[in-house]
């Protein structure tokens, strides 16, 4: 049952940017069933036979010769992949791991501004340690992998290209191949070998938080562009050695999970899995891709990391893929009977390298024990190591090929001018013009232009997730020395044409200086992976600030051009109604000036660049219209797949009447719980650390109060870095702060999850503040002493306790404060408000 509600806004990610980790309980490993002829026959019946090169006999002799010399410990080291934050150069010298990675937000020496020389020096240090045989007896060079998913996005100053959704709108395979080559060059400058790209997911439900990593809902577009990026990164299949190593990910079906849930279950039939979600892997394998990353998702209830049928019978045997299958971040730990530290099941299923960023030592030791006990067959280990060596030989690691060293440590290749020009071209070709009433665009530059919206001067927002940090949050324009905001580009165009620009994020202007027109840049804040999962396509459900901005401008009689930044199509009927022109700009990256190059004509009234982009995803007519894909039985989009206006179009229907319905249909069973912090603060809230010396806003996965009396670090609980580890060494507070008064009087309880090893030696005080002289506090120590230490507890606090202590629940500026002193250590997660449905943990006077 559904009903119509007046528009409400959903969520906008806030400031807390956290990198990613997963943990699981340690249990005995499970062993999958052995391969049978029936599974091979099933694969032949459904899956095609691809065109792959025949085995290189001379290369296989080299591999077998080296394999025969390796010890068990050396072989196991090849299949373990730690992260640079948890593995030192000394560890590499001792163990000789076959590969390692830097997760999002990991940098040499923890320095976000590390130079190409800094990155290359660390690469050299790890390589020298790996080939130093003094401790482990091995001289096999390692591979360094990185998530360079839209440029070398983790590196300061790198070129940030549009995310895949924008490249899908451009749908130019030649351009994508050139982007792959440019990205590989910048990766080479840092001494890194291996790119965890391209993502060849086919996103079929736009509520999925990784939709922007998909080129399109159309498998044909994904098949074409995925192969193009592989060729750009690696060179043509027949060219050896490869320049860098590409990865097709995430195998398989991650874009088709039920309700668009990240890491969820794909319930499609095998035939539909092949038709919709396997096409990018077919083309990537035929383009010579050397690695494939297993996905977090399940297919028909089985986690991909444990699917021997899809990893071994299909991918390796039927499709002929002879490279490396690498696991995703602790993905093996999600299998039944497995943990991050121990998992034979994933390895036996066909994962060749286990990505284990933090718990590598235990997994290394347990994997040796599993092989010695027979839980992992020796033949399976040899097959994995043989694949790893094959890729390393092909990549030229053993030969120390001079071509691989050509760019190493050379800063000029980071953000190179040619790459920036390529990024600008990609932006121009990716923009999709959805509305252009009275052919308002292109704009004459000789005007007074008001630029508004919080996306206008925000390179981080226009770049999205996987940019400098994992989530893409916590960045400033200064983090993009090579970049240009959209505002900068508008200024360049207008001032060169003799016009003037006024920038006001909230759209305010002096009546005496009324603008001729306004360009409003709004959209989604950065997010990555499951942090971007949403339940409805309604843009800004829960806060209509952008809509109100547009209404104020229209009420003033100002023509409005809206530039919409997003990682997916969203229901924006109110914004469309209030805009004279509307541009879907996706997540364009660092070349923001290219947006203005398309919006404005030259001073002599000539078009500089026409709109070329076409929708790679269907645009919803209703907010609950997901999944929505071309070919659906009841396909009724607002704008269909492939839609996009242009200046040169002779279509007379460019005008869209301003009467699109503005009511949003939502499910009747919507939750009444309100999240205050779930890995990140809710929209409108900031997380702060306070002590007597002042306040620090938390914008990363580590922080400290001004005098270091409270330390914060993101750690793992149920998901990747979904909890905050807090260590007090003096008087300090953790605070959730709102700039506007909150009314939580409709809720009954404050609920949060807490873990402590020992009861706090000093009082642990929970407070809320409603302004100067207004607030209240309760002491949590009596509650904590009643519960067992060393495990997680859900604490339920009746809000009346705080109201009795002086809190005005209808006017809060700090809805959550946790204060202590001395040597207090806690881990905190999931702060939320709920109805009064559970038994409270504290009994309060007067309740």
Secondary structure, 3 states (H helix, E strand, C coil): CEEEECCCECCCCCCCCCCCCCCCCCCCCCCCCCCCHHHHHHHHHHCCCCCCCCCCHHHHHHHHHHHHHCCHHHHHHHCEEEECCCCCHHHHHHHCCCEEEECCCCCHHHCCCCCHHHHHHHHHHHHHHHHCHHHHCCCCCCEEEECCCCCCCCCCCCCCCCCHHHHHHHCCHHHHHHHHHHHHHHHHHCCCCEECCCECCCCCCCCCCCHHHCCCCCHHHHHHHHHHHHHHHHCCCCCCCCCCECEEEEECCHHHCHHHCCCCEECCCHHHHHHHHCHHHHHHHHCCCCEEEECCCEECCEEHHHCHHHHHHHHHHHCCCCCEEECCCCHHHHCCCCECCECHHHHHHCCCEEECCCCHHHHHHHHHHHHHHCCCCHHHHHHHHHHHHHHHHHCCCCCCCHHHHCCCCCHHHCCCHHHHHHHHHHHHHHCEEEEEHHHCCCECCCCEEEEECCCCCCHHHHHCCCCCCCCCCCCCHHHCCCCECHHHHHHHHHHHCCCEEEECCCCCCCHHHCCCEEEEEEECCCCCHHHHCCCCCECCECCCHHHHHHHHHHHCCCEEEEEEECCCCCECHHHHHCCCEEEEEECCCCECHHHHHHHEECCCCCECCCCCCCCCCCECCCCCCCCCCCCCCCCCCCECCCCCECCCCCCCCCCCCCCCCCCEEEECCCCCCEEEECCCECCCEEEEEEECCEEEECCCCEEECCCCCEEEEEECCCCCCCEEEEEECCCEEEEEEECCCECCCCCCEEEEEEECCCCCCCCCEEEEECCCCCEEEEECHHHHHCCCCCCCEEEEEEHHHHHHCCCCCCCECEEEEEEECCCCEEEEEEEEEECCCCCCCCCCCCC
